[in-house]
Amino acid sequence: MKTDFQVALVGCGRIAKRHSELLGSGTIAQTTLAAVCDIDPNRAQNYGDRFRVPSYTDMDEMIQHEAIDAVAILTPSGLHAEHVLRLAPYGKHLIVEKPMALTLEDADAMIAACDRHGCKLFVVKQNRFNVPVLKLREALEAGRFGKLVMGTVRVRWCRRQEYYDQDAWRGTWAMDGGVLTNQASHHIDLLQWMMGDVESVMAMSRTALVDIETEDTAVAILKFRNGAIGAIEATTATRPADLEGSLSILGETGSVEIGGFAVNQIKTWNFSTPLAEDQEVLEKYSVNPPNVYGYGHQAYYEHVIHSIQNNTQQLVDGLEGRRSLEVINAIYESIETGREVKLRFRPRYSRLGRPS
């Protein structure tokens, strides 16, 4: 008799709510929340009691005592590498929240460790599974944009001081990064996924409205290898409330803008050569399905489990997760130096992932 796919959680903070509710509710077919772990015993026990699963304060003990197929690492960003390196020798598949790490050295070590121990490494990029994003990707792969001209992302969200005060690691260089690393990392990933490899970046940032080490507001200009240019506008200093998380792709024969709070609603779908299915896209696929909590995460987990069980290629593995991390590090390098930074580089001045 086939048993359910067992997923354990390491880290019971803010993001664990979404993961646990999906895994612990039976929403994902033949998938079960197996156990939870957090160094704070109260947090661990709260999640364990809620979903009636064992709770631990030591991840090694959890792995050794529970039947687990994969572990989702939901700890602070600055600890992702440490926890992947610690768990990889057990041979369990590892799912890591964004960003996969803060430094390129850590990302490389994570990829190597998982390769060495025969476990798959997944990076959580659930917005790639938003229905409007998938329709955009289909149009791009069909060549409907022609020559790409420009790609733009805008993250205009509101995070007040109390958000950063929830945990001591928030807004620090060593453990978190700023709006670019945390809130905008999904959007930067989408921009690169659509536009291709980045050749160089130039950027500026500031800390406008909160008391943190890192930036709450940044802009960056990107040059892509295909000749197109890109723009990133990211801030958590939008007041009084969240405004948008959007992606625009412009080409010689088409323009698409996906807006909404989290890249989840088609605002513009316009091509020089219309197709019959364009109206269907606007009518059926312009937004994620209604009343589906955590739609992107659900589709993401279904993809992860299918990839593991059928040994198929995952959409965002360690190497793919590293691509956007390199862009983010290059942006910080440009902020520190005031210069254009060409990619394939090793950071010298970026403070991300390093003690202040």
C-alpha positions in Angstrom: 0.0 0.0 0.0 1.4 3.4 -1.0 2.0 5.7 1.9 1.7 9.5 1.9 4.7 11.6 1.1 6.0 12.9 4.4 7.3 16.5 4.8 8.8 18.0 7.9 9.2 21.7 8.7 12.3 23.2 10.3 11.4 26.7 11.5 8.0 27.7 12.8 8.1 31.4 12.2 5.9 33.6 10.0 6.2 31.8 6.7 5.6 28.4 8.4 1.9 29.3 8.7 1.3 28.9 4.9 3.5 25.7 4.6 1.9 24.0 7.6 -1.7 24.8 6.6 -1.2 23.3 3.1 0.7 20.2 4.3 -1.3 19.6 7.4 -4.8 20.1 5.9 -4.8 17.4 3.3 -4.9 20.0 0.5 -2.0 18.4 -1.3 -2.9 14.9 -2.4 -1.1 12.0 -0.8 1.1 14.4 1.2 1.3 14.7 5.0 2.9 17.0 7.5 5.2 14.6 9.4 6.7 16.8 12.1 7.8 20.3 13.0 11.0 21.7 14.6 12.0 25.1 16.0 14.6 26.1 18.6 11.8 27.9 20.4 9.9 25.0 22.2 6.7 27.0 22.4 6.6 27.8 18.7 7.3 24.1 17.9 4.7 22.8 20.3 2.1 25.3 19.0 2.4 24.0 15.5 2.7 20.4 16.6 -0.4 20.6 18.7 -2.4 22.4 16.0 -1.7 19.7 13.4 -1.3 16.8 15.8 2.2 16.0 14.7 5.4 15.5 16.8 7.3 18.7 17.6 11.1 19.0 18.2 13.7 21.5 19.1 16.5 19.6 17.5 16.4 18.8 13.7 18.8 15.9 14.0 16.6 14.2 16.5 13.5 14.8 14.4 15.2 13.3 11.3 16.4 10.3 13.3 13.0 9.5 14.9 10.5 10.3 12.2 9.7 8.8 8.8 10.5 11.8 6.5 10.8 12.1 2.7 11.6 15.8 2.6 12.4 18.7 4.9 11.2 22.3 4.3 13.7 24.7 5.7 11.9 27.9 6.8 14.5 29.4 9.1 16.0 32.9 8.8 17.7 33.4 5.4 21.2 33.6 7.1 20.7 30.1 8.5 19.6 28.3 5.3 23.1 27.2 4.3 24.0 26.0 7.8 20.8 23.9 8.0 21.1 22.5 4.5 24.7 21.4 5.1 23.6 19.8 8.4 20.6 17.9 6.9 22.0 16.9 3.5 24.0 13.9 4.9 20.7 12.3 5.9 19.8 12.0 2.2 16.4 13.6 2.6 15.2 16.0 -0.2 15.4 19.6 0.9 13.0 22.5 0.2 14.5 25.9 1.1 12.5 29.1 1.4 13.8 32.2 -0.6 16.4 33.3 -0.8 18.3 30.0 -0.8 21.2 31.7 0.9 22.8 35.2 1.3 26.2 34.6 -0.1 27.3 32.8 -3.3 29.8 30.8 -1.4 27.0 29.4 0.8 24.8 28.7 -2.3 27.7 26.8 -3.9 28.3 24.7 -0.8 24.6 23.8 -0.5 24.4 22.7 -4.2 27.6 20.6 -3.7 26.4 19.0 -0.5 23.1 17.9 -2.0 24.8 16.5 -5.1 27.2 14.6 -2.9 24.5 13.1 -0.7 22.0 12.3 -3.5 19.2 14.6 -2.4 17.3 17.1 -4.5 17.5 20.8 -3.5 14.4 22.9 -4.2 14.2 26.7 -3.7 10.7 28.1 -3.0 9.7 30.4 -5.9 5.9 29.9 -5.8 5.1 32.9 -7.9 6.4 31.0 -10.9 3.3 28.9 -10.6 0.8 31.7 -10.6 -1.6 31.1 -13.5 -1.0 34.6 -15.1 2.8 34.0 -14.8 2.5 30.6 -16.5 0.5 32.1 -19.4 3.1 34.9 -19.8 5.8 32.2 -19.9 3.9 30.3 -22.6 3.5 33.4 -24.7 7.2 34.1 -24.3 8.2 30.6 -25.3 5.9 30.8 -28.3 7.9 33.9 -29.5 4.9 36.2 -29.3 7.0 39.1 -28.0 9.5 39.1 -30.8 12.7 40.9 -29.8 12.6 41.7 -26.1 12.9 45.4 -25.3 12.4 45.9 -21.5 11.4 44.1 -18.4 10.3 45.8 -15.2 9.3 44.7 -11.7 7.7 47.0 -9.1 7.4 45.9 -5.4 5.5 48.6 -3.5 4.7 47.1 -0.2 4.3 48.3 3.4 6.4 47.0 6.3 6.4 49.2 9.4 8.9 49.2 12.2 6.9 46.6 14.2 7.4 44.1 11.4 11.2 44.3 11.7 10.9 44.3 15.5 9.2 40.9 15.5 12.6 39.2 15.4 16.1 40.4 16.0 17.4 39.0 12.7 15.0 41.0 10.5 16.6 43.8 8.4 20.2 42.7 9.3 23.0 42.1 6.8 24.1 38.9 8.4 20.7 37.1 8.6 18.2 38.8 6.3 19.1 41.6 3.9 16.7 44.3 2.9 13.8 44.7 0.5 15.8 43.3 -2.4 16.7 40.1 -0.7 13.5 39.5 1.2 10.4 40.9 -0.4 11.6 41.5 -4.0 13.6 38.2 -4.4 10.6 36.5 -6.0 10.1 39.3 -8.5 13.8 39.5 -9.4 13.6 35.7 -10.1 10.6 36.2 -12.4 12.3 39.0 -14.2 15.3 36.9 -15.0 13.2 33.9 -15.8 11.4 35.9 -18.5 14.2 38.1 -19.8 17.2 35.8 -19.6 20.7 36.1 -18.2 21.8 39.4 -16.8 25.0 41.0 -18.1 25.4 43.9 -15.7 23.6 46.0 -13.1 23.7 49.5 -11.6 21.8 50.4 -8.5 21.0 52.8 -5.6 19.3 52.3 -2.3 18.3 54.1 0.9 16.7 53.3 4.3 13.8 55.7 4.2 11.2 55.0 7.0 12.4 52.3 9.4 15.4 51.8 11.7 17.2 48.7 10.2 20.7 48.0 9.0 19.7 47.3 5.4 17.7 49.1 2.7 13.9 49.5 2.6 14.0 51.2 -0.8 16.1 50.5 -3.9 16.2 50.9 -7.7 18.3 49.0 -10.1 18.9 49.0 -13.9 19.8 45.8 -15.6 21.3 45.0 -18.9 20.5 41.5 -20.2 22.7 39.4 -22.5 20.1 39.6 -25.2 20.4 43.4 -25.4 17.2 44.2 -23.5 17.2 46.4 -20.4 15.4 46.0 -17.1 14.3 48.0 -14.1 13.7 47.0 -10.5 11.8 49.2 -8.2 11.5 47.8 -4.7 10.3 49.3 -1.4 8.7 48.4 1.9 8.2 52.1 2.5 4.9 52.4 0.7 2.4 54.1 3.1 -0.3 53.6 4.3 -0.7 50.1 2.8 0.6 47.6 0.2 0.2 48.9 -3.3 1.5 46.3 -5.8 3.8 43.5 -6.8 4.0 43.6 -10.6 5.9 42.4 -13.6 5.9 43.9 -17.1 7.5 42.4 -20.3 7.7 44.6 -23.4 8.8 43.3 -26.8 8.6 44.4 -30.4 5.3 42.6 -31.0 3.7 42.4 -27.6 3.2 43.8 -24.1 2.1 42.1 -20.9 1.7 43.5 -17.4 0.9 41.3 -14.5 0.0 43.2 -11.4 -2.0 42.7 -8.2 -0.5 42.4 -4.8 1.7 39.4 -5.7 2.1 39.1 -9.5 -1.3 37.4 -9.7 -3.5 39.5 -12.0 -3.1 40.2 -15.7 -3.5 44.0 -16.3 -2.4 44.1 -19.9 -2.3 41.3 -22.5 -1.7 42.9 -25.9 0.0 41.4 -29.0 0.4 42.7 -32.6 -1.0 39.4 -33.9 -4.0 38.4 -31.7 -4.8 34.8 -31.3 -8.2 33.2 -30.7 -7.1 32.0 -27.2 -6.2 35.5 -26.1 -9.8 36.1 -25.0 -9.8 32.9 -23.1 -6.6 33.9 -21.3 -8.2 37.1 -20.2 -11.4 35.4 -19.1 -10.1 32.2 -17.5 -6.5 32.8 -16.6 -6.1 36.4 -15.7 -6.1 35.7 -12.0 -5.3 32.8 -9.7 -8.3 30.5 -9.0 -10.6 32.2 -6.3 -10.9 30.8 -2.9 -7.7 28.8 -3.1 -5.5 29.6 -0.2 -1.8 29.8 -1.0 -2.4 28.8 -4.6 1.2 29.3 -5.7 2.6 27.3 -2.8 0.1 24.5 -3.4 1.1 24.3 -7.1 4.7 24.5 -6.1 4.5 21.6 -3.6 2.7 19.5 -6.2 5.5 20.2 -8.6 8.2 19.3 -6.0 6.5 16.0 -5.0 6.0 15.0 -8.7 9.6 15.8 -9.4 10.8 13.6 -6.5 8.5 10.7 -7.1 9.1 10.6 -10.9 12.7 11.8 -10.9 11.9 14.7 -13.2 13.6 18.0 -13.6 12.6 20.6 -11.0 11.8 24.1 -12.1 13.9 25.9 -9.4 16.8 23.8 -8.3 19.9 25.0 -6.5 21.5 26.2 -9.6 18.4 28.1 -10.7 18.0 29.6 -7.2 21.6 30.8 -7.4 21.0 32.8 -10.6 18.8 35.3 -8.9 21.0 35.4 -5.8 23.9 36.4 -7.9 21.9 39.2 -9.4 20.9 40.4 -5.9 24.6 40.3 -4.8 25.6 42.2 -7.9 23.0 44.9 -7.1 24.4 45.3 -3.6 27.9 45.4 -5.0 26.8 48.3 -7.2 25.1 50.1 -4.3 28.3 49.9 -2.3 30.7 50.9 -5.1 28.5 53.3 -7.2 29.6 51.4 -10.3 28.2 49.1 -12.9 28.8 45.5 -11.9 29.2 42.8 -14.6 27.9 39.4 -13.7 29.9 36.3 -13.3 31.7 37.9 -10.4 32.6 37.4 -6.8 31.4 40.0 -4.4 34.0 42.2 -2.7 32.0 44.9 -1.2 28.4 43.5 -0.8 27.5 43.4 2.9 24.8 40.7 2.4 25.4 37.7 4.5 28.2 39.3 6.5 28.3 40.7 10.0 27.8 44.5 10.1 
